[in-house]
Amino acid sequence: MPRPRRRLASTCIGTVTAGLLATGAALATPENDRPEGSDIAMGAYLDYGPPGVARIPHLSNWLGGKDIRVGHTYLPGDKWAGIAGGVSFLEDWADWRRAEDDRMFVLNVPMQERNEDRVSDRQVARLIRAGAAGQYDQHFRRLAERLVELGVPDTVIVLGWEMNGVTYTHRCAPDPEGWKVYWKRIVTTMRAVPGQKFRFDFAPNRGTDAIGWTKCYPGDDVVDVIGMDSYDQGPGQTFDDQITQPYGLQQQVDFAKAHGKPISYPEWGLFRRGDNPEYVRRMLKWIAQHKPLYHTITDYCPHGVWQCKDNPDSAKVFRDALMPERPGPVVPTPVVPTPVVPTPAVPTPVVPTPVVPTPQVPTPQVPTPQVPTPQVPTPQVPAPTPVVPTPAVPTPVVPTPQVPSPTPVVPSPQTPLPVSPSPLVPTPVTPVPVTPSPVTPSPQVPVPVTPSPAVPTPEVPDPDTDPTPKPTPKPSPAVPTPQVPAPVTPKPEPTPPKPLPQPTPPPVNSKHWCVPLNFGEWLSKLVGTQSVCIKLDFGKNSGIWPF
């Protein structure tokens, strides 16, 4: 772009002052309009000298406290003295740069004096050859030393900007090959100064212009950044045309990537199409997408958005997009309360839990076996008194001598009396009738014996003599081995045994009958051995006949 002459800056002072006074509090930035690259280092060309430095804080306030990290100015191209750094305003820019470590100082440096005097191509070609021969090395060496002395050895040098156009004396088209040699000589000279850390930015115009800018590219060894100046003008009618045209925005990005270099946009802004917010929006979006090392908008009319009041719509887009998330002084947006619609309370239906009855499992009733009590039939005899004797050892009986009658009498059958069961299971024995023989009784010594089942033995009763009552001995606690008593001839004892209580003497001709009962092995263990005994009296005058 053609550079405005210095008198242009002085004539705009009043306009700039009014613009500064008119700036007010910043408005809140809509989040959806904020580009992702809003944290990329940015700045603006505000003025070449001290006013440009002084306006940076005001631009920051207008942007809601945005950190302006790039200071951008130009060396005058009218005389070699200015190109060599012989200007006082460099001190102001150096002071600003040193104030913060993350700041960047960008300095456009012309390659020829009388840079905007419309020198012919023939003369330009001659000047290029002179530079390539080293005739101007001392001017660039002096500039490098000056920057190092001011404490800005890391300055970004935009050398011979827009070299593919027709405006400046340092243009490339009259002698592209000589121009590249001249560029290399300047870079080599400045890098030779001790302490320098310069970065050299190769920044053509967007589009073909007078020559395709790739034909002027001097080489990767002498270029650090590949920039581009892009204003809202032709070639191309839309922003998409600016992207896709030959030597356009896309080719710049691709070329830089192929050469391993970062990109930059040292100059961009409105121009031929007036207030065009769409261009500003698209350019900021492109910057956010491709993340250049830095970008600076040219902020004077007709290009600018802050100092130039001719572009209010574009200014709003620019400010809304670049305001930081941390707000400065803001006008609070009225909060419209959202009506709260109460949620109707829908009662939760209570589903009763079904009660599942617990099944009652009946406890099986195990019947207790009833052991039948044996029913012993009582014979219907006149007044039989069953006597249950305690198992005891029978006491020997001293029999009274009986004189038998000459005629033996066969006894009638007698019903046996019940007796106590013996611990042993009785074995039924069929009674055998025995004919008594007359014996001479003699005293007998009682021998304790264990009672055995009483087997009734029929005896021949003596009709004339009653038997003497037999004393019952006291049972012994010891249980001797059961044995069948054998008839023993009684021997006289000097001391008879002490008689026990005697039972009532039975009537004459009485008989004592016992019948053992057998209930089987299992039941007998429960009830013991049982016998049925009956006593019948067949004596005189008894009047009883059992059959």
Secondary structure, 3 states (H helix, E strand, C coil): CCCCCHHHHHHCHHHHHHHHHHCCCECCCCHHHCCCCCCCCEEEECCCCHHHHHHHHHHHHHCCCCCCCEEEEECCCCCHHHHCCCCCHHHHHHHHHHHCCCCEEEEEECCCCCCCCCCCHHHHHHHHHHHHCCCCHHHHHHHHHHHHHCCCCCCEEEECCCCCCCCCCCCCCCCHHHHHHHHHHHHHHHHCCCCCCCEEEECCECCCCCCCHHHHCCCHHHCCEEECEEECCCCCCCHHHHHHCCCCHHHHHHHHHHHCCCEEEEEEECCCCCCCHHHHHHHHHHHHHHCCCCEEEECCCCCCCCCCCCCHHHHHHHHHHHCCCCCCCECCCCCCCCCCCCCCCCCCCCCCCCCCCCCCCCCCCCCCCCCCCCCCCCCCCCCCCCCCCCCCCCCCCCCCCCCCCCCCCCCCCCCCECCCCCCCCCCCCCCCCCCCCCCCCCCCCCCCCCCCCCCCCCCCCCCCCCCCCCCCCCCCCCCCCCCCCCCCCCCCCCCCCCCCCCCCCCCCCEEEEEEEECCCHHHHHHHCCEEEEEEEECCCCCCCCCC
